[in-house]
Amino acid sequence: MTGLNPPSEWRGTSSDPNDEQFGDVVKPIPELDDDRLSEFDAVLLGEPFDYAVIGRKGAADGPAALRESLAGVKTHHFDAGPVGNVGDAGDLMLMLDSDEPNEVTTRLLQQEARILTNRLHDADTLPVFLGGDNSFTDPNAAPLLEDGSLGVVNFDAHLDVREVRDDPTSGTPYRQLFDAGLDAYACVGARHFETSSRYADTVRESGGEVVTAEEVDDDTVSAIDTALESLGDVDAIYVSVDLDVLDAAFAPGVSAPTPGGISPRELFRMLRLAASDDRVAGFEVVECAPSFDRDDRTVNAGARAIAHFLSAVGGGR
């Protein structure tokens, strides 16, 4: 059975009364009431699980770390103005009938998560999921398939279309979504030598688009335009950020850090351009593993990715 750990109060970290921060404007939502959810332009939901991580575990601590960092980020964006009107629904919690830990499977977690992600998507708000591992992309995005065609923009070093064998993993979410009817897929920031030829062929054969990290470096705006154009006229767009899309120098605190990635500035710009599409219906930041971080650089990049995205989707005042 699925439940929620209630959100804590948000507090800014600055002593200057003129420094409005996310900690000053994000409001806890004690219960998932549809009318209450609809009061907010965006609602955060934490998913503190890393059962399915293929690489280094630690992403279960991601939601708390992202919130702590975001609380101290100022709300002002020079082009969009201040971000506001954001709610926090707390963290997904799995309550098993049995105390046996070996009964926890990724498939069970996905099924239970879907109960709450459905409710968020049904409300008149933008769900923002804080991971947690990449396996939750499936229940986070799948409800949108029920209402029309769906395209995904995946900022990621990897394609995550591995075959599902015994149980889903952090490498299978887009294979699961394709099997469920995903209409379009674009991976932005993909790295050479990080994906097998077979899985690259899977994306190509499904009509997906791959924009490499090198292409992002050549022209950031063209890279995100290529990704969005490849989605065609889908009804809804889901945007996912796996923080390993960033170069390992910028994001050591992820499950699978690798060199040759994009910079935070490139990611932030592309996120704002993606978020400005009025078909965007969901957003997530996943694979943040604070225990492997240095100087909080990964956590801080993830928090600012959230801030940039929110500044472009109607959160500004």
N, C-alpha and C positions, 0 to 999 in steps of 0.2 A: 504494500500500500504506500502511496506517495503522500508526503506532507511538506510543510514548509517550516524551516527555522526562521522565526520572525526577524525582520531587519533591525539593526541597531540604529540609534540616532546618528545622523551625520553632523560632523562639526568641522568647521574650517580651522586652519592652523595659524592664521595670521592674527596678530594683535592690532593691526591697522583696520579701523572700521570701514575704510574705503576699499579694502581688498575683498571684494565678494568672490568667494570660492565655491566649488561644487559642494563642499561640506556645509555651506550656508543655504543652498537652494534645493538639494535632493531631499525629498520627503519620504519617510517610511510609509509603507502601505501594510497595515497589520493583517488584512484579509483580502483574498482575491475576489473582491466584489466587482462585477462588470462596470457598474456606474462609477465606482471609485477609480478603477483603472482608466476609464475614459477621460478623467479629469487631466491626465498627463499626456504630454506629447510623446514621451518615451517612458518605458518601465523596465528597470533592471531586474534580472533573475540570475542568481548565482547557481552554478552546477559544480559543486566541489568533489568531483570524482576523477580518478585516474586509473581505474581498473583496466582500461583497454589500451593504455599507452604501449606502443611497440618499443620505444626507446626508454629514456630515463623517466621514472615516476617522480612526481612532485607537483603535478598540475592541480591536485586536489586543493592545494593552498592558494591557487590563483585568484579565486573570487575575493577572498579577504584582502589579499595584497593589492589587487587592482582598486578596490574600494578605498583602501587607506591612502593610496597614492592620489587617486582622483579627488579625494576630499580636499587636498591641498592645492589643486590646480585652479587657477583663476578662471572665471567664467567668460571673460571678454575675448572675442575674436575680432580682429581689426576690420574685417569685411562684413561679418554677420552680426556683430554686436554681442551682447551677453547671452549665454545659454541659460535657460531656466525651465521650470515646469517639468522636472524629471522625478519619477517615483522609483522606489526600491521595494520590491516584493519579498526580499529575503533570499534564502538559499533552498534549493531543492533538497529534500530529505527522503531517503528510502527507509520505510519502516517494515521490516520483514516479520512474517509470522513465526519464522524459525530463527534461532540464534546461530545456526550453522553458517559460517562465513562462506563455505564452498557452494552455497546455494545462490550467492550473488553472481550473476552473469551479466555480461554487457547487454544481451538481448532483454533480460528482465529490466535492467536500468532504463533502456530505451523505451520499453513499453510503458513503464511507470511514468517516465518523464513526459511522455506524449500526452498524458492526462492533463498536466498543467500547461504545457506549451500550447495545447489546443485552446485552453481558456484565454491565454494571453493573446493569441491570434484572433480570437473571436471578439475581443474587446476593441474599442476604437482607440488604439494606441500603437506605438511601435515597440515590439519586444526587443530588448537588448540583453543577450545572454553572456554571462561572464563564466568562462571555463577555467578549469576543467579540461578534460581531454576532448579530442576531435571527434570521438564516436558520437557525441551528443548532437553533432550537426544533423544527423538523420532525424531524430525527434524534434529538433528545433525548426527545421525547414519543412518536413513532410506535411504538416497540416495545411500548408499553402497549396499543396497539390489538389486538395479537395475542392478548391474554389476556382480553379482555372489553370492556365498554363504558368509554368514557373521556370525562371532562369536563375542560376547561381553565379556570382562572381566570387572566386575563391583566391584570396591573397595567400600564397603558400609556396614553400619550396618544393612541395610534393603534390602529386595529383590525387592521391588518396582514393584510388579506384581498385584497390586489391580485391581479389575474390574473397567472399565470405566462406570460411571453412567451418570449423566447429562453432565459433562465436564471432560476432563482429569485433573489430578492433579500431584503433584510431586511424588505421589506414584504409578502412572500407566504407566510410560514410557516403561517398559519391557513387560507388557501385550500388549501394542500397537504394539511393535516391533514383539512379537510372532505372533500376529494376522496378521501382514504384511509379515510374512515368515521368521523371524529370525531363523537361523539354529542351533545356539549353544549359551549357556549362562553359565557363571560362576560368582558367587558372592564370593568375597574374603573379610574376616573380618566380616562376619555376626555374629550378637549377638544372643545368646539365649534370649528368652522372648521378642523379638522385632518384631516377625512375627507370624501371625496366622497359625495354622496347615493347613488350607485350602490353603493358598498361598504357603506354603512350599511344599504341595502336587502338586500344579500347576507347580512349577519348576521341581520337580522330574518327573512328568508325561510328561513334555516337554523335558526330557533328560538333564536337566541342572545340574550343579554341585554347591554345597554349601561348601565352605571352611570357617570354623568358625574362630573367633578371637583366640580361644584357640589353634587351629591347626596352625595358623600363629606363635603363641608364641612357640609352640613345635619345629617347623622347618620352618623358613621363606622360604628357597629355595624350600623345598618340597611342601610347600603350593602353591607357584606360578607355580611350575611345574605341580602340579595336575590340576590347573585351565587351564593352556595352553593346556595340553594333552587332557583335556575333550572337547576342541573345535574341535578336529579331524583335518581334512584337509580342513577347510574352506578357501575360497579365500582371505578374508580380516578380520582383527581384529580391533574392536573399543574398546578403553580403557577409562573407566569413573572412576573418583574419586569423590565420595561424601565425603566431609571432615568430616562427622560424623562417618566415619570408624575409625577415630582416637578416642582414649579415651577422655572423656570429660575434663580430666585434661590437655590434650594437645590441645584440640580444643573446647573451650567453645563457640566460636563465630560461631555456626552453627544453622540450623533450629531445629534440634532435637538432642541435646547432650545427650549421655548416657555413663555410666561407663562400664568398661570391654572391651574397644576397644584396637586397636593396637597402637604402638608407631610410631612417625614420622620416626625413623631410619628403622623400619621394612617396612613401606610404601615406603620409598625411594629406598630401595634395591629391593623390588618386582617390582617397576615401572621401574627400569633400566633393570631388567631381561625381563619384558614384552615388553618394548620398543625395545629391541634388536631383536625381531622377525620381520623379513622383511615383514611380511604381515600386519603390523600395518598401518592403513589408517586414523586414527582419534583419538583425545584425548580431554578430557575435565576435568575441575575442577569445581565442582558445590557446591551449598549450603553454600557458605561463607557469613556469616552475620556479618559484622564488628561492628555493633552497640552493639552486645552482646559479643564482644571479650574482653579479658583481656591482656594488654601488647602486643597487636598485635600478640599473639602466634598462633592463627588460621590462620590469613592472612599470616604470615611469613612461616608457615608450607606449606600452599597452594602454595606460590610463589616458595619455594624450591622444592616442588613436580614437578612443571613445569620445573624448571632448571634441576633436575635429569632426567626427561623424555627426555628433549631435548638433553641432553648430550649423550644419547644412540641411537638416531634415525638419526644420520648423521649430526647433527648440529655442531659437533666438527670440528675444523679446523686442 
